[in-house]
Amino acid sequence: MCGIIGYTGYRNAVPVLIQGLEQLEYRGYDSAGIVCYDHRKGGFFLIKEKGKLAVLKEKIGNFSVDAHVGIGHTRWATHGEPSRANAHPHIDASGRVALVHNGIIENYAALKAVLQKKKVRFVSQTDTEVGAQLIGRCYVKGKGKSLFEAAKAAIPQMRGYFAFVLLSKDNPDTLVAYKHSNPLVIGLGQGENFVASDVTALLPYTRQVIYLEDDDLAVITRKDVRIFSLKSQTWVKREPATVHWNVSQAQKQGFPHFMLKEMHEQPVVLRNILEKRISKKGDIFFDTMTGGFRSRLRQIDRVYMVSCGTAHHAGLVGSVAMEKYARIPCRTQVSSEFRYGDPILSAKDLVILITQSGETADTLAALREAKAKGAATLAIVNVVGSTIAREADAVLYTHAGPEIGVASTKAYIAQLATLLLLVFYTGKLRRKIHPREFKTLIRDFRRLPEHCAKVLQEGKRFEACAQKHFSRRHFLYIGRGYNYPTALEGALKLKEISYAHAHGYAAGEMKHGPIALIDHEQPVICIAPDSLTYEKMISNIQEIRARDGIVIAIGSRGHHDLEKMADEFFSIPRTQEVFSPILTIIPLQFLAYKVAVLNGRDVDQPRNLAKSVTVE
């Protein structure tokens, strides 16, 4: 949610900020703006607009600005409607301090009331402006207070989860940045430095970065970066890291949409994960898991899978597998409910946090709740150096590379693959999987990238199906066992990018309500690969056909009985049931994508959604 970019250096700041915001568009936003210090005029150049970056760029084209420092922002509305007044950056009442902000200042109303009593006039509805005005009040020129000191004085008065970057007229070569539960990363250059909410914005200029930790307050000039920890009240050194993927991986490379490109990257993602995690001898290894954590894993009595959205569906698959192959009771819960449910936890419990960004606000809060209650914590994360990755007791990176499309595809496949590797590893560690069975699982796992590529080759058939049904407004998805979560994920994909109404159900629940929805107008997507409950699924499909329902079936190759009873049939290569969700989701991704395109939707940036949800 929201995007931040800041720059100080020798370049013209305006194009740097605009390019940075373009790299952050995928995060979701409804307005955008920049503010720079114009050296020629000796003051702020501020411009912001409601809508997409194209609107802002058109406005900026009318101006000539001599600026080498500035901050920019794309806003996803929380407090106040999308408008020019509510867009960032915000300027304090004195006109000397500018601020961009991600997250929420939870006590903004109380702070605003106090400031209004002091005759501070507000021009927006946002909590962000409260931060700008509060820091502005603390910033007293000529009385020994720098912008750093003003921020340091104001921050303890603010509650919530947020990050911000500040710029002052009085010291226009310096940026001040603060992180608390929302991501901020500093980019290191030669004679220039950057700050952003995501490394994607920095890659055109540098791969050397510093990931700020919670309550870090950074002072950034073109020559150096200094970091003060508000926790320890000392200046600290944070070691730089190198980003190992490049800007071309975050570009479309000839595809019409990022989502389609990322769907086609799934075989490569799978192959990379398996090569990194399975040795030539067929053993699973995790380079980021210590011996101490492995010992603790042997003693675990219960597992919780905690996550949001698509990651929650991956957790549901992982939970079924964990109970079958590792024989550990496993409970799956959405992060927001886990945190506020006062979970009963002990040192014998393992809480697995699943998140693409590693910054999801509810999942981060769940992690901290679990740690406070003494449970072991393991993060499954895509973004290296993210907050959840750093704070968990152990982390497994999914190595999916940058995912720009808001609707997750390759990151979901990577989460499934990583969870299954963890399950098999744990089952072997606890002697719950026989060596022969383990060997067979690894053999079949290694075949998945090739199977995945074969399913992707069916793209034209998926498009023909979408052509028939794209104008329909209601869809039902059903599955059993490992593919009940696939039904949920398939329905979510369609909702996210096409705005059609879609529901996922466990097929065994058909007679407990959903069967009332069946008619000749609503497609029912039936996920029925080889499985323990295949015959039960066939019975469910017969019930749908008896009520004149439209059946779109996904099954294993060679299931001619299923093919004959379906109006549309898509086959996947035959594999063990535990691996089937990795293959059955691909046709559903394609169906959602094609329906969205045919309806003229913004596939990569669907309305009201954001890639990284950093507020509750």
C-alpha positions as CSV (number, residue, x, y, z in Angstrom):
1,M,0.0,0.0,0.0
2,C,1.2,3.5,-0.9
3,G,4.7,4.1,-2.3
4,I,7.5,6.3,-1.0
5,I,10.6,7.5,-3.0
6,G,13.2,10.0,-1.8
7,Y,16.4,11.3,-3.5
8,T,19.3,13.5,-2.7
9,G,22.3,13.8,-5.0
10,Y,23.7,15.3,-8.2
11,R,20.9,14.3,-10.6
12,N,17.8,16.3,-11.4
13,A,15.5,15.0,-8.7
14,V,12.2,15.2,-10.7
15,P,12.8,12.4,-13.2
16,V,14.3,10.2,-10.5
17,L,11.2,10.6,-8.3
18,I,8.9,10.0,-11.2
19,Q,10.7,6.9,-12.3
20,G,10.7,5.6,-8.7
21,L,7.0,6.1,-8.5
22,E,6.5,4.3,-11.8
23,Q,8.3,1.3,-10.3
24,L,6.0,1.5,-7.3
25,E,2.7,1.7,-9.2
26,Y,2.0,-2.0,-8.7
27,R,1.5,-1.4,-5.0
28,G,-1.9,0.2,-5.6
29,Y,-2.7,3.9,-5.4
30,D,-5.3,6.6,-6.2
31,S,-3.3,9.8,-6.2
32,A,0.3,10.9,-6.5
33,G,2.6,13.8,-5.8
34,I,6.2,15.1,-5.4
35,V,7.9,17.9,-3.6
36,C,11.4,19.1,-4.4
37,Y,13.6,22.0,-3.2
38,D,13.9,24.3,-6.2
39,H,17.4,25.8,-5.9
40,R,16.7,28.5,-8.5
41,K,13.6,29.8,-6.7
42,G,14.8,29.0,-3.2
43,G,11.6,27.1,-2.1
44,F,9.5,24.1,-2.4
45,F,8.2,22.9,-5.8
46,L,5.0,20.9,-4.8
47,I,2.7,19.2,-7.2
48,K,0.1,16.5,-6.6
49,E,-2.9,15.1,-8.4
50,K,-5.7,12.6,-8.0
51,G,-5.5,9.6,-10.3
52,K,-2.7,7.9,-12.1
53,L,0.9,9.0,-12.5
54,A,0.1,10.0,-16.1
55,V,-1.9,12.9,-14.8
56,L,0.9,14.0,-12.5
57,K,3.5,13.7,-15.3
58,E,1.4,15.9,-17.6
59,K,1.2,18.6,-15.0
60,I,4.9,18.5,-14.2
61,G,5.7,18.8,-17.9
62,N,4.7,22.5,-17.7
63,F,7.4,23.4,-15.3
64,S,11.2,23.8,-15.3
65,V,12.7,22.9,-11.9
66,D,16.3,23.0,-10.7
67,A,16.1,20.4,-7.9
68,H,18.6,17.8,-6.6
69,V,16.6,16.7,-3.6
70,G,13.0,15.6,-3.2
71,I,10.4,13.1,-2.0
72,G,7.5,11.5,-3.9
73,H,4.5,9.4,-3.0
74,T,1.6,7.3,-4.4
75,R,-1.3,7.2,-2.0
76,W,-3.8,4.4,-1.3
77,A,-6.6,6.2,0.5
78,T,-7.4,5.4,4.2
79,H,-8.2,8.6,5.9
80,G,-10.1,10.9,3.5
81,E,-11.2,10.3,-0.1
82,P,-8.9,10.3,-3.0
83,S,-8.3,14.0,-3.9
84,R,-5.6,16.5,-4.6
85,A,-5.9,18.0,-1.1
86,N,-5.5,14.5,0.6
87,A,-2.7,13.5,-1.7
88,H,0.9,13.5,-0.4
89,P,3.3,15.2,0.1
90,H,1.9,17.4,2.9
91,I,3.5,20.7,4.1
92,D,3.3,22.0,7.6
93,A,1.6,25.3,8.5
94,S,5.0,27.2,8.4
95,G,5.7,26.0,4.9
96,R,9.1,24.7,5.9
97,V,8.6,20.9,6.4
98,A,7.3,18.4,3.8
99,L,6.3,14.8,4.6
100,V,5.3,11.6,2.8
101,H,3.9,8.8,4.9
102,N,2.9,5.1,4.7
103,G,0.7,3.5,7.3
104,I,-1.7,4.9,9.9
105,I,-1.2,7.3,12.8
106,E,-3.8,5.8,15.0
107,N,-4.1,8.6,17.5
108,Y,-4.3,11.3,14.8
109,A,-7.7,12.6,15.9
110,A,-6.5,13.4,19.5
111,L,-3.2,15.0,18.1
112,K,-5.2,17.0,15.6
113,A,-7.5,18.4,18.3
114,V,-4.5,19.5,20.3
115,L,-2.9,21.2,17.3
116,Q,-6.1,22.9,16.3
117,K,-6.3,24.4,19.8
118,K,-2.9,25.9,19.0
119,K,-4.4,27.5,15.9
120,V,-2.9,25.1,13.4
121,R,-5.0,25.1,10.3
122,F,-5.5,21.8,8.5
123,V,-6.2,21.6,4.8
124,S,-6.8,17.8,4.4
125,Q,-8.7,14.9,6.0
126,T,-5.6,12.8,6.4
127,D,-3.8,11.4,9.4
128,T,-0.6,12.2,7.4
129,E,-1.0,15.9,7.7
130,V,-1.2,15.5,11.5
131,G,2.3,14.1,11.3
132,A,3.6,16.9,9.1
133,Q,2.0,19.6,11.4
134,L,3.3,17.9,14.6
135,I,6.8,17.7,13.4
136,G,6.6,21.2,12.0
137,R,5.6,22.5,15.5
138,C,8.7,20.7,16.9
139,Y,10.9,22.2,14.3
140,V,12.0,25.6,15.6
141,K,14.6,27.3,13.5
142,G,17.3,29.2,15.5
143,K,16.6,27.3,18.7
144,G,18.9,24.4,18.3
145,K,16.5,22.0,16.7
146,S,17.3,20.3,13.5
147,L,14.8,18.3,11.4
148,F,16.2,15.1,12.9
149,E,15.7,16.5,16.4
150,A,12.2,17.6,15.6
151,A,11.2,14.2,14.2
152,K,12.8,12.6,17.3
153,A,10.7,14.7,19.6
154,A,7.5,14.2,17.7
155,I,7.6,10.4,17.1
156,P,6.9,9.4,20.7
157,Q,3.7,11.3,20.5
158,M,2.4,9.3,17.6
159,R,0.9,5.8,17.9
160,G,0.4,3.3,15.1
161,Y,2.3,1.6,12.3
162,F,3.9,3.9,9.8
163,A,7.0,5.1,8.0
164,F,7.7,8.6,6.7
165,V,10.3,10.7,4.9
166,L,10.9,14.4,5.6
167,L,12.4,17.3,3.7
168,S,13.1,20.8,5.1
169,K,13.5,24.1,3.3
170,D,16.2,25.1,5.7
171,N,18.5,22.2,5.1
172,P,17.6,21.2,1.5
173,D,20.2,18.5,0.9
174,T,19.1,16.3,3.7
175,L,16.3,13.7,4.1
176,V,15.1,12.3,7.4
177,A,13.4,8.9,7.3
178,Y,11.7,6.9,10.0
179,K,10.4,3.2,10.0
180,H,7.9,1.6,12.3
181,S,6.4,-1.7,11.0
182,N,6.1,-0.3,7.5
183,P,9.0,-1.0,5.1
184,L,11.7,1.5,4.2
185,V,14.9,0.8,2.4
186,I,17.9,3.1,1.7
187,G,19.7,2.9,-1.6
188,L,23.4,3.7,-1.6
189,G,25.0,5.4,-4.6
190,Q,28.1,7.4,-5.5
191,G,27.5,11.0,-4.6
192,E,23.8,10.3,-4.2
193,N,21.5,8.3,-1.9
194,F,17.9,7.1,-2.1
195,V,15.1,6.0,0.2
196,A,12.0,4.0,-0.8
197,S,9.3,1.7,0.4
198,D,10.5,-1.0,-1.9
199,V,13.8,-2.0,-3.5
200,T,12.0,-2.0,-6.9
201,A,12.2,1.8,-7.0
202,L,16.0,1.7,-6.4
203,L,17.1,-0.9,-9.0
204,P,17.6,1.6,-11.9
205,Y,20.3,3.2,-9.8
206,T,21.8,0.8,-7.3
207,R,21.7,-2.7,-5.8
208,Q,23.4,-1.7,-2.6
209,V,20.8,-1.2,0.1
210,I,20.2,-0.9,3.8
211,Y,17.0,-2.3,5.2
212,L,15.9,-0.1,8.1
213,E,14.8,-1.8,11.3
214,D,11.8,-0.8,13.4
215,D,12.3,2.6,15.1
216,D,15.3,3.5,13.0
217,L,15.5,7.3,12.3
218,A,17.9,7.9,9.4
219,V,19.6,11.1,8.3
220,I,20.4,10.9,4.5
221,T,22.6,13.2,2.6
222,R,24.2,12.8,-0.8
223,K,27.5,11.9,0.9
224,D,26.4,9.6,3.8
225,V,23.7,7.9,5.7
226,R,23.5,7.9,9.5
227,I,21.0,5.9,11.5
228,F,19.8,6.5,15.1
229,S,17.9,3.8,16.9
230,L,15.1,5.2,19.0
231,K,15.0,1.8,20.8
232,S,18.6,2.0,22.1
233,Q,18.9,5.8,21.9
234,T,22.2,5.4,20.1
235,W,23.6,5.8,16.6
236,V,23.9,2.4,15.0
237,K,25.5,0.7,12.0
238,R,23.3,-1.3,9.6
239,E,25.2,-3.5,7.2
240,P,24.4,-2.9,3.5
241,A,23.0,-5.8,1.5
242,T,23.1,-6.6,-2.2
243,V,19.9,-7.1,-4.2
244,H,20.5,-10.1,-6.5
245,W,17.7,-9.5,-9.0
246,N,17.7,-6.8,-11.6
247,V,15.4,-4.2,-13.0
248,S,14.6,-6.3,-16.1
249,Q,12.9,-8.9,-13.9
250,A,10.5,-6.2,-12.8
251,Q,9.5,-5.3,-16.4
252,K,6.9,-6.8,-18.7
253,Q,9.5,-8.1,-21.3
254,G,6.9,-8.1,-24.1
255,F,3.9,-9.4,-22.2
256,P,0.8,-7.2,-22.2
257,H,0.5,-7.4,-18.4
258,F,2.8,-8.3,-15.5
259,M,0.2,-10.9,-14.3
260,L,0.5,-12.9,-17.6
261,K,4.3,-12.6,-17.5
262,E,4.4,-13.8,-13.9
263,M,2.1,-16.8,-14.7
264,H,4.5,-17.9,-17.4
265,E,7.5,-17.6,-15.0
266,Q,6.0,-20.2,-12.7
267,P,7.9,-23.2,-14.2
268,V,11.2,-21.4,-13.7
269,V,10.3,-20.3,-10.2
270,L,9.5,-24.0,-9.3
271,R,12.7,-25.2,-10.9
272,N,14.8,-22.6,-9.0
273,I,13.2,-23.5,-5.7
274,L,13.8,-27.2,-6.2
275,E,17.4,-26.7,-7.2
276,K,18.1,-24.5,-4.2
277,R,16.3,-26.8,-1.7
278,I,16.9,-30.4,-2.9
279,S,20.5,-31.8,-3.1
280,K,21.7,-34.1,-5.9
281,K,21.3,-37.0,-3.4
282,G,17.6,-36.1,-3.0
283,D,17.8,-34.5,0.5
284,I,15.9,-31.4,1.4
285,F,18.1,-28.6,3.0
286,F,17.4,-25.1,4.2
287,D,20.4,-22.9,4.4
288,T,18.6,-20.3,6.6
289,M,17.5,-22.8,9.3
290,T,19.9,-23.3,12.2
291,G,20.7,-26.5,14.0
292,G,19.0,-25.1,17.1
293,F,15.7,-24.5,15.2
294,R,15.9,-28.0,13.7
295,S,16.1,-29.4,17.2
296,R,13.1,-27.4,18.2
297,L,11.2,-28.6,15.2
298,R,11.5,-32.2,16.4
299,Q,9.8,-31.3,19.7
300,I,6.8,-29.3,18.2
301,D,3.4,-30.6,19.3
302,R,1.2,-28.3,17.2
303,V,1.5,-26.0,14.2
304,Y,-0.4,-22.8,13.3
305,M,-0.4,-21.5,9.7
306,V,-1.1,-17.8,9.9
307,S,-1.5,-15.6,6.8
308,C,-3.8,-13.4,4.8
309,G,-5.5,-13.6,1.4
310,T,-3.7,-15.8,-1.2
311,A,-1.1,-16.7,1.4
312,H,-3.9,-18.1,3.6
313,H,-4.9,-20.4,0.8
314,A,-1.3,-21.7,0.6
315,G,-1.5,-22.2,4.4
316,L,-4.6,-24.3,4.0
317,V,-2.8,-26.6,1.6
318,G,0.2,-26.8,3.9
319,S,-2.0,-27.6,6.9
320,V,-3.5,-30.7,5.2
321,A,0.0,-31.8,4.1
322,M,1.5,-31.2,7.6
323,E,-1.0,-33.5,9.3
324,K,-0.7,-36.2,6.7
325,Y,3.1,-36.3,6.2
326,A,4.5,-35.0,9.5
327,R,1.5,-36.1,11.7
328,I,1.4,-32.9,13.6
329,P,-2.0,-31.3,14.4
330,C,-2.2,-28.1,12.4
331,R,-4.6,-25.2,12.5
332,T,-4.9,-22.5,9.8
333,Q,-6.1,-19.0,10.6
334,V,-6.2,-15.6,9.0
335,S,-3.7,-13.2,10.7
336,S,-6.2,-10.7,11.9
337,E,-8.3,-13.3,13.7
338,F,-5.3,-15.0,15.1
339,R,-4.0,-11.8,16.7
340,Y,-7.3,-10.8,18.4
341,G,-8.3,-14.4,19.4
342,D,-5.9,-14.5,22.3
343,P,-4.4,-17.8,21.0
344,I,-3.2,-20.4,23.6
345,L,0.5,-20.9,22.8
346,S,3.5,-22.4,24.4
347,A,7.1,-23.3,23.5
348,K,5.9,-26.6,22.0
349,D,3.9,-24.7,19.3
350,L,5.2,-23.5,15.9
351,V,3.6,-20.5,14.2
352,I,4.3,-20.4,10.5
353,L,3.8,-16.9,9.0
354,I,3.3,-16.8,5.3
355,T,3.6,-13.5,3.4
356,Q,4.9,-12.5,0.0
357,S,6.1,-9.0,1.1
358,G,7.2,-9.8,4.6
359,E,5.5,-6.6,5.7
360,T,1.8,-7.5,5.9
361,A,0.5,-5.6,9.0
362,D,-1.8,-8.2,10.4
363,T,0.7,-11.0,9.9
364,L,3.5,-9.0,11.5
365,A,1.2,-8.4,14.5
366,A,0.5,-12.1,14.6
367,L,4.2,-12.9,14.6
368,R,4.8,-10.5,17.6
369,E,1.8,-12.1,19.5
370,A,3.3,-15.6,18.9
371,K,6.8,-14.5,20.0
372,A,5.4,-12.8,23.1
373,K,3.7,-16.1,24.1
374,G,6.8,-18.1,23.7
375,A,6.0,-20.0,20.5
376,A,8.6,-20.9,17.8
377,T,8.1,-18.7,14.7
378,L,9.0,-19.5,11.1
379,A,8.5,-17.1,8.3
380,I,7.9,-18.1,4.6
381,V,8.6,-14.9,2.8
382,N,9.6,-13.7,-0.7
383,V,11.2,-10.3,0.1
384,V,14.7,-10.7,1.5
385,G,15.4,-8.4,4.5
386,S,11.7,-7.7,5.2
387,T,10.5,-7.1,8.7
388,I,8.8,-10.4,9.2
389,A,11.9,-12.2,7.8
390,R,14.1,-10.5,10.3
391,E,11.9,-10.9,13.3
392,A,10.9,-14.5,13.0
393,D,13.1,-17.2,14.7
394,A,13.7,-18.7,11.3
395,V,12.9,-17.8,7.7
396,L,12.5,-19.7,4.5
397,Y,12.7,-17.5,1.4
398,T,10.5,-18.5,-1.5
399,H,12.8,-17.0,-4.2
400,A,10.0,-16.1,-6.5
401,G,11.7,-12.9,-7.7
402,P,9.7,-9.6,-7.9
403,E,6.0,-10.0,-8.3
404,I,4.5,-6.8,-9.7
405,G,0.9,-7.8,-10.5
406,V,-1.3,-7.2,-7.5
407,A,-3.1,-10.5,-7.9
408,S,-0.5,-13.1,-6.8
409,T,0.4,-15.9,-9.1
410,K,4.0,-17.1,-9.1
411,A,4.4,-16.1,-5.4
412,Y,1.5,-18.4,-4.5
413,I,3.1,-21.3,-6.4
414,A,6.4,-20.5,-4.6
415,Q,4.6,-20.5,-1.2
416,L,3.0,-23.9,-2.0
417,A,6.3,-25.4,-3.1
418,T,8.2,-24.1,0.0
419,L,5.5,-25.3,2.4
420,L,5.5,-28.8,0.9
421,L,9.3,-28.9,1.1
422,L,9.0,-27.9,4.8
423,V,6.4,-30.5,5.4
424,F,8.4,-33.4,3.8
425,Y,11.5,-32.2,5.6
426,T,9.7,-32.2,9.0
427,G,8.1,-35.5,8.3
428,K,11.5,-37.1,7.6
429,L,13.1,-35.3,10.6
430,R,10.4,-36.8,12.9
431,R,10.6,-40.2,11.2
432,K,7.0,-40.0,10.0
433,I,7.8,-40.6,6.3
434,H,9.3,-43.9,5.2
435,P,12.5,-43.5,3.2
436,R,11.0,-45.1,0.1
437,E,8.0,-42.8,0.2
438,F,10.3,-39.8,0.7
439,K,12.3,-40.8,-2.3
440,T,9.1,-41.0,-4.4
441,L,7.9,-37.6,-3.2
442,I,11.1,-36.0,-4.2
443,R,11.1,-37.7,-7.6
444,D,7.6,-36.5,-8.4
445,F,8.3,-33.0,-7.0
446,R,11.2,-32.7,-9.5
447,R,8.7,-33.3,-12.3
448,L,6.5,-30.4,-11.4
449,P,8.2,-27.7,-13.4
450,E,7.8,-29.7,-16.6
451,H,4.2,-30.4,-15.7
452,C,3.6,-26.8,-15.0
453,A,5.0,-25.8,-18.4
454,K,2.6,-28.2,-20.1
455,V,-0.4,-26.7,-18.4
456,L,0.7,-23.2,-19.5
457,Q,0.8,-24.4,-23.1
458,E,-3.0,-24.7,-22.9
459,G,-3.5,-21.0,-22.9
460,K,-5.6,-20.7,-26.1
461,R,-8.1,-23.2,-24.7
462,F,-8.5,-21.2,-21.6
463,E,-9.1,-18.1,-23.7
464,A,-11.8,-19.9,-25.7
465,C,-13.5,-20.8,-22.4
466,A,-13.3,-17.2,-21.2
467,Q,-14.8,-15.9,-24.5
468,K,-17.9,-18.0,-23.7
469,H,-18.4,-16.8,-20.1
470,F,-16.7,-13.4,-19.6
471,S,-20.0,-11.5,-19.5
472,R,-21.4,-13.7,-16.6
473,R,-21.4,-12.1,-13.2
474,H,-21.6,-15.1,-10.9
475,F,-19.2,-18.1,-10.6
476,L,-19.0,-21.0,-8.2
477,Y,-15.8,-22.9,-7.5
478,I,-15.7,-26.3,-5.7
479,G,-13.0,-28.7,-4.7
480,R,-12.1,-31.3,-2.0
481,G,-9.1,-32.0,0.2
482,Y,-6.0,-30.3,-1.2
483,N,-8.1,-28.6,-3.8
484,Y,-10.7,-27.0,-1.6
485,P,-8.1,-24.2,-1.0
486,T,-7.6,-24.1,-4.8
487,A,-11.4,-23.4,-5.2
488,L,-11.0,-20.5,-2.7
489,E,-7.9,-19.2,-4.5
490,G,-9.5,-19.5,-8.0
491,A,-12.6,-17.6,-6.8
492,L,-10.4,-14.9,-5.2
493,K,-8.4,-14.4,-8.4
494,L,-11.6,-13.8,-10.4
495,K,-13.0,-11.4,-7.8
496,E,-9.7,-9.5,-7.6
497,I,-9.2,-8.7,-11.2
498,S,-12.5,-9.1,-13.0
499,Y,-14.8,-7.8,-10.2
500,A,-17.2,-10.7,-10.9
501,H,-18.9,-12.3,-7.9
502,A,-17.3,-15.7,-7.2
503,H,-17.4,-18.1,-4.3
504,G,-15.2,-21.1,-3.4
505,Y,-16.7,-24.0,-1.5
506,A,-15.8,-27.4,-0.2
507,A,-17.6,-29.7,-2.6
508,G,-19.0,-31.8,0.2
509,E,-20.9,-28.7,1.4
510,M,-22.9,-28.4,-1.8
511,K,-26.1,-29.9,-0.3
512,H,-25.7,-27.6,2.7
513,G,-26.6,-24.4,0.8
514,P,-24.7,-23.7,-2.4
515,I,-26.7,-26.1,-4.4
516,A,-29.5,-23.6,-4.3
517,L,-27.4,-21.3,-6.5
518,I,-27.2,-23.8,-9.4
519,D,-29.0,-22.9,-12.6
520,H,-28.3,-22.7,-16.3
521,E,-26.6,-19.4,-16.1
522,Q,-23.9,-19.8,-13.4
523,P,-20.7,-21.6,-14.3
524,V,-19.4,-24.0,-11.7
525,I,-15.7,-24.7,-11.8
526,C,-15.1,-28.2,-10.5
527,I,-11.5,-29.1,-9.5
528,A,-11.3,-32.9,-9.7
529,P,-7.8,-34.3,-10.2
530,D,-6.7,-37.8,-9.1
531,S,-7.5,-37.9,-5.4
532,L,-8.8,-39.9,-2.5
533,T,-12.2,-38.2,-3.0
534,Y,-12.3,-38.3,-6.8
535,E,-15.5,-40.4,-6.9
536,K,-17.2,-38.1,-4.4
537,M,-16.3,-35.2,-6.7
538,I,-17.9,-37.0,-9.6
539,S,-21.1,-37.4,-7.6
540,N,-21.1,-33.6,-6.8
541,I,-20.7,-32.9,-10.5
542,Q,-23.6,-35.2,-11.3
543,E,-25.8,-33.2,-8.9
544,I,-24.8,-30.0,-10.7
545,R,-25.6,-31.5,-14.1
546,A,-29.0,-32.7,-12.9
547,R,-29.9,-29.1,-12.1
548,D,-28.8,-27.8,-15.6
549,G,-25.6,-26.2,-14.2
550,I,-22.6,-25.2,-16.5
551,V,-19.7,-27.5,-15.6
552,I,-16.1,-26.3,-16.2
553,A,-13.9,-29.2,-14.9
554,I,-10.2,-29.5,-14.2
555,G,-9.0,-33.1,-13.9
556,S,-6.1,-35.4,-14.5
557,R,-5.2,-36.5,-18.0
558,G,-7.1,-39.7,-19.0
559,H,-10.2,-39.0,-16.9
560,H,-12.6,-39.5,-19.8
561,D,-15.6,-39.9,-17.6
562,L,-15.1,-36.4,-16.2
563,E,-14.4,-35.0,-19.7
564,K,-17.7,-36.4,-21.0
565,M,-19.8,-34.9,-18.3
566,A,-18.2,-31.4,-18.4
567,D,-19.1,-28.5,-20.7
568,E,-15.5,-27.5,-20.6
569,F,-12.6,-29.8,-19.6
570,F,-9.0,-28.9,-18.8
571,S,-6.5,-31.6,-18.0
572,I,-3.4,-31.5,-15.9
573,P,-0.6,-34.1,-16.0
574,R,-1.1,-37.0,-13.5
575,T,0.7,-36.5,-10.2
576,Q,0.3,-37.3,-6.5
577,E,-2.6,-35.5,-4.9
578,V,-0.4,-33.5,-2.6
579,F,1.2,-31.8,-5.7
580,S,-2.0,-31.2,-7.6
581,P,-2.8,-27.7,-6.2
582,I,0.4,-26.4,-7.9
583,L,-1.1,-27.5,-11.3
584,T,-4.8,-27.0,-10.8
585,I,-4.5,-23.3,-10.0
586,I,-2.9,-22.5,-13.3
587,P,-6.1,-22.9,-15.4
588,L,-7.9,-20.8,-12.8
589,Q,-5.3,-18.0,-13.1
590,F,-5.7,-18.1,-16.8
591,L,-9.5,-18.0,-16.6
592,A,-9.5,-15.0,-14.3
593,Y,-6.9,-13.2,-16.4
594,K,-8.8,-13.7,-19.7
595,V,-12.2,-12.7,-18.2
596,A,-10.7,-9.6,-16.8
597,V,-9.0,-8.6,-20.1
598,L,-12.2,-9.2,-22.0
599,N,-14.1,-7.0,-19.6
600,G,-11.5,-4.2,-20.0
601,R,-10.3,-4.4,-16.4
602,D,-7.0,-3.0,-15.1
603,V,-5.4,-6.5,-14.6
604,D,-2.2,-5.4,-12.9
605,Q,-3.7,-2.7,-10.7
606,P,-7.3,-3.7,-9.9
607,R,-9.4,-1.1,-8.1
608,N,-9.2,-0.6,-4.4
609,L,-6.4,-3.2,-4.0
610,A,-2.8,-2.9,-3.0
611,K,0.1,-5.3,-3.4
612,S,1.5,-4.9,0.1
613,V,-1.1,-4.4,2.8
614,T,0.8,-2.5,5.5
615,V,-2.2,-1.2,7.5
616,E,-4.8,-3.1,9.5
